[in-house]
Amino acid sequence: MKNLARKTFDSFSCIILYVLVVCGYFSSTAQFYNPNPCQQKGISCANEDARKELVYSFGNSTFEYVSVGTSSPFWIAIGDASNGLLDSTYSGTVLAKLLSGPGILKGTISNNIWGHAYFNDWMFTEPGEYEVEISVSGFITDTILFNVPEKIDLCAFAPKGCNSSAGDAVFPLSGNGGIIPVDAIFPITIGVYDRLTGFVDSTFQNYAYVDKISGPGNLYGSLSMYGTGWLTFTNIRFDQVGVYDLKLSASGNIIPDTVTVHVIGSNSTREIAQDKLKVFPNPADNEVTIAVEGKGHIKALRILNMQGKVIQYFDGLNTTSIQVSDLSAGVYLYEVALSNSDERTKGVLIKK
């Protein structure tokens, strides 16, 4: 009788343990399960009257994707992109085919549409531009361009560099100093580091998330990612001017962090004054003037893109004006070293 009772108790314990593990798993992963596009701002769900074209969560047929070896979730549906209508009644099969690119596409290339199809594991092996054909049950075919940037070297920005020790807190890196125009991309890299040693964990492998804590408008784009080492979000945007506080987190017992973003008008002329430095006009067209108060002068100037890559470098400037006509329209980070100071001044330069 005791043995039967023990067996019954053991079986019951296993069931309880199984339920706890499974429930805990689904609870911890609920953030990155399939979202419902019909609940997103600017999207309305209808019936077959909306069957016109393929509609993507990233807005158009060019996707500024995440860096090599990481994935960013997105959905595909059938509808009318011009007015944000989706056909929530359509069912079929979505098939992806890599047409061209410098590397390989890894992940699930076939999925079922039940109103929409969700992909969350696409990774590219090399940086560059990839052309991917998307077809839906032979009904609609389209081509998407994925721009895959190089992976940022987060180790260069960590207090002590990187090692393979497990981290306990989020280590964030913003590519543009926390200032961004409306609807422009705000790049943010999330790593995990050890607060005691200062080392970033280069072996971290899990999900990272960006959530809005406060702000006047909406935060949109891919707000979760999966990868190894650290993860760079490359298509986060804001739809209204104002100050936003964001929460940056990672799966596991990792202490989150916060970042403040100042969203400015994309068409407004703005001087960014930091200490004794003024850069104007900003946004700029062909030429930028850099004014230094006092007797100091510019020792060196770097202009970087949103992935942290140096685009232009000036050493020992003899003039207060620089040409930026060769830059493509977009948002850049500038870094200035003054002759009378060991500090560097950073800011955002907007090219018209």
N, C-alpha and C positions, 0 to 999 in steps of 0.2 A: 504493500500500500504506500509505504514511504517512497519507494522507487518510482511508482506511478505518479505520486504527487510531485516528486522532484522533476520527472520528465515533463509533466504538465507545466510546472513552473518554468523550467528551462525553455520549453517551446513558447510559452507566453512571453518570457523575457526577450527571446529572439524576435518575436513579432513586434514588441514594443520598441526594441532597438532598431529594427528595420524601418518602422514607421518614423522614428525620430531622425534617422539618417536620411531617409528619402525626403521627408518634409523639410529637414534642414537644408538639403541640397536644393530643392525647388525654391525655398525661401531665399537662399543666398544667390540664386541665379535668375530670380524673377526679373531683375532689372534689364537683362539682355535677351529676354524672350521676345517673340514676334510682336511688334507694336501694331496698333490699328491706325492706318492712315486716315480713316474717316473721323478720327478724334483730333487730328492736327489742324492748326489754324490755317485757313486759306484753302482747305480741301473739303469738298462736298461729295457725298456718295449718291449715285443715282442708279439707273438701270441701263439696259442695252442701248438706249438713245445716246449714251456718252461714248460709245465705242468708235473712237476716231484714230487713236495713236497710242504708243507706249508713253507712260508717264513715270518719272523717276523721283525718288525722294530727294535727290540732289539737284533737281530743278531743270536740267537740260541735258544735252547729249555729250557734254564734257564734264568729267568728274575729276576735281583736284583731290586725288586719292591720298591715302596715308603712305608712309615710307616703306621701303623694302622690308619684307618679312613680317609685316603687321597687317591686321585686317580691320575693316570698318564696315558696320552693318548698313544695308540699304534695302529699300523695297522697290518692286516694279509692279505696275498695274496698267490696265487698259482704260483709257478715258479721253478727256479733252484737256490738254495742258494749258490752253489759252485761258480757260476760266476755272481751272482747278477741279473739274468734275471727274470722278472715277466711277467705273461700272463695278459696283460691289457684288453683282450677280454672276459675273463671268467666271468660268472655271476652265482650266486647260493646263498645258505644260509649257514651261519656259525652258529654253535650251540656249546656253551660251557657247560661243565658239571663238577662240582666239585667232584673229586674222593676221596680226602683225605685232611686233614688239621685240625689245632686246632680250627678254627673258621668258620665263614660264609662268602661266597662271595656275595657281594651286587652289583647290577648294571645290565645292559642290557646283557643278556647271548645269545641272538640271534640277528643276523644282516645279511644284504644282502651284498654280494660281487658284486660290479660292477668294476672289475679290482682289487679292494681291499676292505676290510671291516675295519671300523674305530671304536674303542672302547675308550671311554673317561670318563667312570663313575664307573670303577671297584674299589671297596673298600673291604678290608678284616678287620674283626672285632678283630682278635687276632694276635700277632706276631708269626712267625714260617714259616714252609715250607708247601706250598699248591700244590697239584697235580691237574691239570685241563686238562680235555680231550677236544680237539678241533676237530670237524668234519665238513666237508664241503659237504653238500648235499649227504652224503653217499659215496662220491668219494674218499676223503682222510681223515684219522684220525691220530691225533698226540697227544702227551702229553707234557704239559709245566709245569715246576716247577717255582713257584713264591716264592721267599724268601722275607718275609715281616718282616722288623726290628721293634723293639720297637720305640715308638715316643720319640724323644729327648726332654728333659726338658729345653726348651728355657728360662723359667723363671729364672733358676739358673744363666744364663749368662747376663740377662738384668740388666741395671743400678739400677733399683728399684724393679725388679720382675715383676709380672703380676697383672692386674686387668681387669675389664670389660669395661674400658673407651675406646672410639674410638681413634685409632691412626691416625697419619698423615704422617708417613714416614716409609720406609723400614728399618727393623733391621736385618742385615745378620749375619750368623754364619758359618764359614768354619771349617770343621772337621780336616783339616790337615795343617793349617798355610799357605796356598797358594802355596805349592810346590807339584808337582804331576808328575809321570812318564808318558811318551807317552802311550796313550790308557788305562791308569788306571782310575778308577772311581774318580771323583772329587765331593765329597759330599758338598752340600751347603744348609743351612736352611734359609728360608725367613719368617720373621715375620713382624708385623707392630707395631710400638710403638709411643708414644706421646713424641715429642721432648722437650716439656716443663716440663713434670713430670718425664720422663724416664721410665714409665711403658709400658710393652708390652701388647697389646690388645689380651687377651685370647679368645675373642668372634669373632674375625675377621673370616669371612667366604666368600671366593671368590677365584679368580684365582691368581696365581703368575707365573712370567715368567723370563727366563734367556736368554739374547741375547748377541751376541758377538759384541763389539765395534771395537776392533782391535786385530790383532794377525796374525802370519804367516800361520796358518793352519785352519782346520775346527773344529768347535764345534759340537758335535753330541750327540744324546740321546734324552730323553724326556725333552723338554725345557719349558713345561707348566704343571701346576698342579692345582688341585682344592681340597679344604679342609677347615677345621676349626682350628683356633688358629694360627698355623704356619705350613709350608710345607717344607719337606726335599727332595731335589732332590738326587737320589741315583744311577743314571746311566749316568751322564754327563761325556764325555771324549773329549780328544783332539788328533788329529792325527799327529801333528808335534811339534818338540822342539821349544821353544821360549817363549816370554812373551805375555800374552793375557789380555786385559781389557774387563770385562763383565759388562753389565747393569742388575741390579736386580730390578724388578718392580712388582707391584700388581695392580689389578683392582680397580677402584675408583680414587678419588682425592688424591692418595698416592704419596709422593715424592720418586722417585727411588734412588737407591744407586749404587755404582760401587765397583768392587773387581778386584784386579790384581792377576793373576795366573802365576807362573813360571813352565813351563813344561820342564822336564829334560829327558835325555835318559834313558830308562828303564834298560839298561844293563851296564851303566857306573858306575864305582866306584866313589863315591862322599863323601867327608868329609863336613859335615855341621858344620861350625864354627860360634858360636854366642857368642860374647863377649869373655869370658875366657873358653869356653867349646868346645871340639871337640869330635865327635862321629864317630868311624870308626871300621871296613870297613862299608860302607853304599852304596850299598846294602850289607846285611849281610847274612851269611849262618847259622852258629851254635853259634857264639860268637861275642859280640860287646864290644869294649873297649871305655871307657869314660875318656877322659883326661881333667883335670882341671888345668889351669895355675895358678901359685902363690901358696899360702898356704891354699887356701880353699879346702874343700872336699865335697862330695855329701851327703846331709842330707836325701834326699828321691828321688825316681825315680818312675814314673808311665808310663806304656805303654798302650795306648788306641786304640781301633779300630776306624773305620771311622764313627761309630754312636756315638762316645764319651764314650763308655763303657770301664771301666778299665779292661784290660786283665792280666797285671802283676803289682805288686807293691813291691818295695824294700825300706826298711826303715833302715837308718844308714849303708850304704854300707861300708864294710871293704876292698873291692877290687875294682879295676878299670874295671873289666870285668864281664859281665853278660851273661848267657846262654839264647839264643832265639831259640834254636832248636825245642822247642815245639810249636812255633808259625807257623801258616799256612802261605804259601807264600802270600804276599800282601803288602799293605801300611798301616803303623801305625803312630800314633802321640806319641812322647815321651815328657815328662814334668819332668824337673829336678829342684830340690830345693837345693841351695848351703848353706853350713853352715855359710858362712860369708856374706850372703845377704838375704834380705827379698823378693827379686824378684825371679821369676821362669823363667827358660829358656825352650822354646818349639822348637820342630823341627819335621821333618819327618824321620821315619825309614822304610827302604824298606827291607822286608824279601824275600830272594830268594826262 
